[in-house]
């Protein structure tokens, strides 16, 4: 390989490694992505979540009536109406711990641009941006700001584990189907 081509490929490899390193590291002066909002935290337990909702005047939490079980027996969904800036909040739990928090904001009182701008100023620009949503991600957390205005916090490790389990179950079902078809 001529020296010029080698130098070009070496520079390209260095640039690719630099981009990956930048994606893994936060920009200087930028804060780590939040795992909490208004005292609600990813990883908090159901009892702590219910107590925090009951104590926060922004929510109209009615207790266990706002808690439901999802088809997967180790998952719960807590849904609470909001007052003022927050219209509604949803918390999804797996094995008793919150792994998704979603806050539907009242767009008559706060706008998408203000939330997006404030979040970007504190945490840097989004990893992905399209007309429906903006996405930020670090090693443990994903945050989405969706239109018209919902802010979602997701525990990346728990969510990715659920997706992997789901794919494994789908693969097993496909194999079982194929085995049954081969029996005909």
Protein Blocks (a to p, Z undefined) as FASTA:
>chain_A
ZZklmmmmmmmmmmmmmmmmmmmpccehiacddfbeehiaghiafklmmmmmmmpmkbcc
ebjmlpccdfblkbccdddddehjblbdcdddeehiafbdcddddfklbcfklmmmmmmm
mnopafbdcfkbccdddfkbccddddfbdcddddfklmmmmmmmmmmmmmmmmmmmmmmm
mmZZ
